[in-house]
Amino acid sequence: MTMLKIDNLSISYGAIEAVKDVSFEVREGEVVSLIGANGAGKTSILRTISGLVRPKSGKIEFLGQEIQKSPARKIVASGLSQVPEGRHVFSGLTVLENLEMGAFLNNNREENQKNLKMVFDRFPRLEERKNQDAATLSGGEQQMLAMGRALMSKPKLLLLDEPSMGLAPIFIQEIFDIIQDIQKQGTTVLLIEQNANKALSIADRGYVLETGKVVLTGTGQELLASDEVRKAYLGG
């Protein structure tokens, strides 16, 4: 089943056209990766799906409903959650308080406690540091916190924007292992990632963007084997 469908999406910032007539889909249970150089339009696409940016034209369907005109709050409530580039944890709040912010739309305390236990089971380091100021965590721990915060809403689709950015290699592997585990537990994932090799190695399918357009698509393994992708993104 198609969970997310993007149809001829165009995004502009004033006179600057960031994305032009992009179409792709994400099916239930998949990890789908968008790869491309800086400025290719990847983050603009995620922010538009989340309702943070309004598209110039085109359609976005999530679970069969058009959402391109919906407010971000309604989109989150429908089962879509984003982990932003750069993590953006709330400094001055504890790890636990940051996680609770991810459940702000749900007034069911029992359900929120169940979701919190699920997050702590997946990220035991967060439970160990639950009373610690989020700003004092390492980069890898902050990325885990940002992912845990997004998972507190029990999303059907998780959008990840550059989850390995600025992390030490040991944390990068751990983050990608977690992404695969999240998928196995039933959450569909749309992933933006500069580390094309890592992203495509776990992706069911991928799309390559250049200057706001999709120029290549295929399974993760097909794109890894592509001469064009190897030369442009894998150092081949």
GUGULO-534271 format. One record per residue (C-alpha): residue number from 1; z, x, y. Coordinates in pm, 1 decimal. Layout:
N
gulo seq NUM	z Z	x X	y Y
...
//
This chain:
236
gulo seq 1	z 0.0	x 0.0	y 0.0
gulo seq 2	z -86.0	x 124.0	y 350.3
gulo seq 3	z 237.3	x 155.5	y 548.7
gulo seq 4	z 96.8	x 295.2	y 873.9
gulo seq 5	z -260.2	x 256.7	y 998.9
gulo seq 6	z -392.8	x 425.0	y 1312.6
gulo seq 7	z -728.2	x 289.4	y 1429.9
gulo seq 8	z -933.9	x 458.1	y 1706.2
gulo seq 9	z -623.1	x 569.6	y 1895.5
gulo seq 10	z -676.8	x 729.2	y 2236.9
gulo seq 11	z -397.2	x 866.9	y 2455.1
gulo seq 12	z -428.3	x 986.8	y 2814.4
gulo seq 13	z -192.2	x 1138.3	y 3070.2
gulo seq 14	z -363.7	x 1054.5	y 3399.1
gulo seq 15	z -705.4	x 1217.7	y 3386.1
gulo seq 16	z -613.1	x 1431.3	y 3085.4
gulo seq 17	z -725.3	x 1289.4	y 2751.4
gulo seq 18	z -481.4	x 1414.1	y 2487.5
gulo seq 19	z -611.7	x 1216.5	y 2188.9
gulo seq 20	z -954.7	x 1058.8	y 2141.8
gulo seq 21	z -1041.8	x 791.2	y 1884.8
gulo seq 22	z -809.9	x 919.6	y 1611.8
gulo seq 23	z -787.8	x 716.4	y 1290.3
gulo seq 24	z -573.8	x 783.8	y 983.7
gulo seq 25	z -333.0	x 612.2	y 748.9
gulo seq 26	z -7.9	x 676.0	y 567.2
gulo seq 27	z 47.8	x 503.8	y 234.0
gulo seq 28	z 385.5	x 402.7	y 98.9
gulo seq 29	z 566.0	x 688.2	y -76.7
gulo seq 30	z 348.1	x 967.2	y 63.3
gulo seq 31	z 412.3	x 1279.5	y 262.0
gulo seq 32	z 121.0	x 1301.3	y 507.1
gulo seq 33	z 84.1	x 1608.8	y 726.4
gulo seq 34	z -91.2	x 1644.1	y 1061.9
gulo seq 35	z -179.3	x 2005.5	y 1138.9
gulo seq 36	z -348.7	x 2164.7	y 1435.7
gulo seq 37	z -302.7	x 2414.4	y 1715.0
gulo seq 38	z -73.2	x 2358.7	y 2012.4
gulo seq 39	z -230.6	x 2100.3	y 2240.0
gulo seq 40	z -422.0	x 1927.4	y 1960.7
gulo seq 41	z -240.4	x 1599.8	y 2030.4
gulo seq 42	z -2.6	x 1587.1	y 1734.9
gulo seq 43	z 320.8	x 1519.8	y 1926.1
gulo seq 44	z 144.8	x 1268.7	y 2151.3
gulo seq 45	z 46.0	x 1073.7	y 1840.7
gulo seq 46	z 403.5	x 1064.1	y 1707.9
gulo seq 47	z 547.4	x 963.8	y 2044.7
gulo seq 48	z 292.4	x 683.8	y 2070.4
gulo seq 49	z 369.4	x 558.1	y 1719.7
gulo seq 50	z 739.6	x 552.4	y 1816.2
gulo seq 51	z 672.8	x 351.0	y 2131.3
gulo seq 52	z 766.7	x 629.8	y 2372.8
gulo seq 53	z 409.0	x 657.1	y 2504.5
gulo seq 54	z 160.7	x 373.9	y 2555.3
gulo seq 55	z -190.5	x 436.3	y 2418.7
gulo seq 56	z -500.2	x 412.3	y 2633.7
gulo seq 57	z -672.6	x 219.9	y 2354.2
gulo seq 58	z -667.5	x 164.6	y 1979.6
gulo seq 59	z -435.3	x -1.3	y 1730.4
gulo seq 60	z -122.0	x 103.5	y 1545.0
gulo seq 61	z -19.0	x -110.5	y 1249.0
gulo seq 62	z 314.4	x -62.4	y 1073.6
gulo seq 63	z 377.5	x -274.4	y 765.6
gulo seq 64	z 84.8	x -495.1	y 864.6
gulo seq 65	z 209.3	x -563.5	y 1218.9
gulo seq 66	z 57.2	x -421.9	y 1537.1
gulo seq 67	z 319.9	x -217.5	y 1724.1
gulo seq 68	z 125.5	x -34.8	y 1996.9
gulo seq 69	z 271.2	x -269.3	y 2261.4
gulo seq 70	z 620.2	x -296.6	y 2109.7
gulo seq 71	z 926.4	x -134.0	y 2272.7
gulo seq 72	z 1074.9	x 167.8	y 2095.7
gulo seq 73	z 1393.7	x -22.0	y 2010.0
gulo seq 74	z 1197.6	x -288.2	y 1820.5
gulo seq 75	z 992.6	x -24.5	y 1638.3
gulo seq 76	z 1308.8	x 152.1	y 1518.3
gulo seq 77	z 1453.2	x -181.4	y 1405.9
gulo seq 78	z 1138.6	x -247.7	y 1201.7
gulo seq 79	z 1204.0	x 61.4	y 987.4
gulo seq 80	z 1048.3	x 360.6	y 1162.2
gulo seq 81	z 1246.6	x 659.9	y 1286.6
gulo seq 82	z 1148.7	x 990.8	y 1448.9
gulo seq 83	z 1305.5	x 1336.8	y 1443.6
gulo seq 84	z 1184.3	x 1491.9	y 1771.0
gulo seq 85	z 1055.9	x 1842.8	y 1823.4
gulo seq 86	z 1341.7	x 2068.6	y 1930.6
gulo seq 87	z 1603.3	x 1852.6	y 1752.6
gulo seq 88	z 1769.7	x 1719.1	y 2073.7
gulo seq 89	z 2120.0	x 1675.8	y 1935.7
gulo seq 90	z 2375.6	x 1535.5	y 2178.9
gulo seq 91	z 2591.6	x 1821.0	y 2304.7
gulo seq 92	z 2947.4	x 1722.0	y 2392.8
gulo seq 93	z 2949.9	x 1482.6	y 2097.7
gulo seq 94	z 3070.7	x 1574.7	y 1751.0
gulo seq 95	z 2846.6	x 1587.0	y 1446.0
gulo seq 96	z 2992.9	x 1253.5	y 1333.7
gulo seq 97	z 2933.3	x 1093.4	y 1673.9
gulo seq 98	z 2572.5	x 1217.1	y 1670.4
gulo seq 99	z 2520.0	x 1056.9	y 1330.9
gulo seq 100	z 2673.8	x 731.7	y 1448.4
gulo seq 101	z 2421.4	x 725.4	y 1733.6
gulo seq 102	z 2150.1	x 695.8	y 1469.0
gulo seq 103	z 2296.7	x 363.2	y 1356.2
gulo seq 104	z 2331.6	x 208.7	y 1703.2
gulo seq 105	z 2111.9	x -90.2	y 1612.4
gulo seq 106	z 2315.7	x -183.8	y 1306.5
gulo seq 107	z 2643.3	x -370.4	y 1360.7
gulo seq 108	z 2723.9	x -382.4	y 988.9
gulo seq 109	z 3011.3	x -133.5	y 961.9
gulo seq 110	z 3015.0	x -137.1	y 580.9
gulo seq 111	z 2643.7	x -59.0	y 564.2
gulo seq 112	z 2678.7	x 216.6	y 822.2
gulo seq 113	z 2958.5	x 378.6	y 619.9
gulo seq 114	z 2738.5	x 364.9	y 310.9
gulo seq 115	z 2453.5	x 530.1	y 502.4
gulo seq 116	z 2691.3	x 793.7	y 639.0
gulo seq 117	z 2803.0	x 880.1	y 286.0
gulo seq 118	z 2436.9	x 910.3	y 184.9
gulo seq 119	z 2374.5	x 1152.6	y 472.9
gulo seq 120	z 2683.0	x 1360.7	y 390.9
gulo seq 121	z 2579.4	x 1372.7	y 24.6
gulo seq 122	z 2239.2	x 1507.3	y 127.4
gulo seq 123	z 2376.1	x 1741.0	y 398.3
gulo seq 124	z 2722.2	x 1855.5	y 283.2
gulo seq 125	z 2739.7	x 2110.8	y 566.7
gulo seq 126	z 2740.6	x 1825.3	y 814.7
gulo seq 127	z 3043.4	x 1670.8	y 649.6
gulo seq 128	z 3221.9	x 2007.8	y 663.6
gulo seq 129	z 3148.9	x 2022.5	y 1038.1
gulo seq 130	z 3177.3	x 1653.1	y 1120.3
gulo seq 131	z 3439.1	x 1706.7	y 1393.9
gulo seq 132	z 3258.8	x 2004.0	y 1547.2
gulo seq 133	z 3059.5	x 1982.4	y 1873.0
gulo seq 134	z 2694.6	x 1945.3	y 1770.2
gulo seq 135	z 2588.0	x 2208.8	y 2023.7
gulo seq 136	z 2783.8	x 2477.1	y 1835.8
gulo seq 137	z 2582.7	x 2434.8	y 1513.4
gulo seq 138	z 2318.5	x 2685.7	y 1409.6
gulo seq 139	z 1952.4	x 2593.4	y 1456.2
gulo seq 140	z 1914.2	x 2500.6	y 1090.5
gulo seq 141	z 2228.3	x 2288.6	y 1097.0
gulo seq 142	z 2111.4	x 2111.8	y 1412.2
gulo seq 143	z 1782.3	x 2030.9	y 1238.9
gulo seq 144	z 1977.7	x 1883.7	y 948.1
gulo seq 145	z 2182.4	x 1682.6	y 1196.5
gulo seq 146	z 1868.8	x 1548.2	y 1367.7
gulo seq 147	z 1726.9	x 1447.1	y 1030.4
gulo seq 148	z 2056.6	x 1293.4	y 922.2
gulo seq 149	z 2078.3	x 1099.1	y 1248.8
gulo seq 150	z 1730.2	x 954.2	y 1187.5
gulo seq 151	z 1819.9	x 864.2	y 828.7
gulo seq 152	z 2126.2	x 667.5	y 943.8
gulo seq 153	z 1892.4	x 376.9	y 1022.6
gulo seq 154	z 1756.0	x 382.6	y 663.7
gulo seq 155	z 1393.0	x 409.6	y 781.6
gulo seq 156	z 1098.8	x 314.7	y 563.6
gulo seq 157	z 888.9	x 575.1	y 748.3
gulo seq 158	z 1029.8	x 902.2	y 885.5
gulo seq 159	z 833.7	x 1092.0	y 1152.0
gulo seq 160	z 910.4	x 1464.6	y 1163.3
gulo seq 161	z 793.5	x 1674.2	y 1459.1
gulo seq 162	z 795.9	x 2049.7	y 1389.7
gulo seq 163	z 1110.2	x 2056.1	y 1170.8
gulo seq 164	z 1085.8	x 2431.4	y 1100.7
gulo seq 165	z 1039.1	x 2541.7	y 1462.7
gulo seq 166	z 1265.6	x 2831.4	y 1555.0
gulo seq 167	z 1444.1	x 2842.9	y 1220.2
gulo seq 168	z 1524.6	x 3144.6	y 1004.2
gulo seq 169	z 1316.3	x 3166.0	y 682.8
gulo seq 170	z 1612.0	x 3067.3	y 461.8
gulo seq 171	z 1654.2	x 2744.7	y 657.9
gulo seq 172	z 1279.0	x 2673.0	y 660.3
gulo seq 173	z 1267.4	x 2659.0	y 281.0
gulo seq 174	z 1579.4	x 2443.7	y 274.0
gulo seq 175	z 1431.7	x 2197.5	y 525.7
gulo seq 176	z 1112.2	x 2158.6	y 321.1
gulo seq 177	z 1315.2	x 2108.6	y 4.2
gulo seq 178	z 1505.2	x 1832.4	y 186.8
gulo seq 179	z 1179.1	x 1667.1	y 298.9
gulo seq 180	z 1062.1	x 1654.1	y -62.1
gulo seq 181	z 1397.7	x 1510.9	y -168.7
gulo seq 182	z 1376.2	x 1244.8	y 102.8
gulo seq 183	z 1035.4	x 1143.5	y -30.2
gulo seq 184	z 1162.8	x 1129.4	y -388.4
gulo seq 185	z 1443.4	x 900.0	y -273.5
gulo seq 186	z 1183.7	x 650.7	y -146.6
gulo seq 187	z 1123.5	x 733.5	y 221.4
gulo seq 188	z 764.2	x 782.1	y 336.0
gulo seq 189	z 711.1	x 1085.0	y 564.1
gulo seq 190	z 462.5	x 1167.6	y 839.6
gulo seq 191	z 499.2	x 1537.6	y 916.6
gulo seq 192	z 379.6	x 1749.8	y 1208.0
gulo seq 193	z 424.7	x 2118.2	y 1142.8
gulo seq 194	z 291.0	x 2449.7	y 1276.2
gulo seq 195	z 361.4	x 2612.9	y 939.8
gulo seq 196	z 43.8	x 2473.9	y 784.1
gulo seq 197	z 97.2	x 2646.7	y 450.8
gulo seq 198	z 440.2	x 2488.4	y 399.7
gulo seq 199	z 330.1	x 2149.8	y 531.6
gulo seq 200	z 21.2	x 2121.3	y 313.1
gulo seq 201	z 200.3	x 2254.2	y 5.8
gulo seq 202	z 425.7	x 1944.3	y 0.9
gulo seq 203	z 175.1	x 1693.5	y 145.3
gulo seq 204	z -0.5	x 1430.6	y -62.1
gulo seq 205	z -268.2	x 1420.0	y 207.3
gulo seq 206	z -336.2	x 1591.8	y 537.5
gulo seq 207	z -536.9	x 1559.3	y 855.4
gulo seq 208	z -652.7	x 1849.0	y 1074.7
gulo seq 209	z -664.3	x 1782.2	y 1449.4
gulo seq 210	z -854.2	x 1983.3	y 1708.4
gulo seq 211	z -857.7	x 1895.4	y 2079.0
gulo seq 212	z -740.1	x 1541.1	y 2013.9
gulo seq 213	z -975.4	x 1458.0	y 1727.1
gulo seq 214	z -947.7	x 1450.7	y 1347.1
gulo seq 215	z -1196.3	x 1710.6	y 1219.7
gulo seq 216	z -1097.0	x 1739.4	y 854.3
gulo seq 217	z -903.0	x 1543.0	y 595.5
gulo seq 218	z -817.2	x 1574.1	y 228.7
gulo seq 219	z -530.5	x 1615.7	y -14.0
gulo seq 220	z -279.0	x 1885.7	y 66.9
gulo seq 221	z -421.6	x 2109.6	y -205.0
gulo seq 222	z -781.7	x 2051.0	y -93.2
gulo seq 223	z -696.6	x 2154.7	y 261.5
gulo seq 224	z -504.1	x 2459.6	y 140.8
gulo seq 225	z -815.5	x 2567.9	y -47.2
gulo seq 226	z -1050.0	x 2499.1	y 245.9
gulo seq 227	z -1208.8	x 2809.3	y 400.5
gulo seq 228	z -1199.6	x 2639.5	y 740.8
gulo seq 229	z -826.9	x 2571.1	y 718.7
gulo seq 230	z -745.3	x 2913.8	y 575.5
gulo seq 231	z -925.4	x 3094.2	y 857.1
gulo seq 232	z -786.2	x 2877.5	y 1136.6
gulo seq 233	z -428.5	x 2811.7	y 1022.8
gulo seq 234	z -336.3	x 3021.5	y 719.8
gulo seq 235	z -445.2	x 3366.9	y 829.9
gulo seq 236	z -714.6	x 3382.0	y 561.9
//
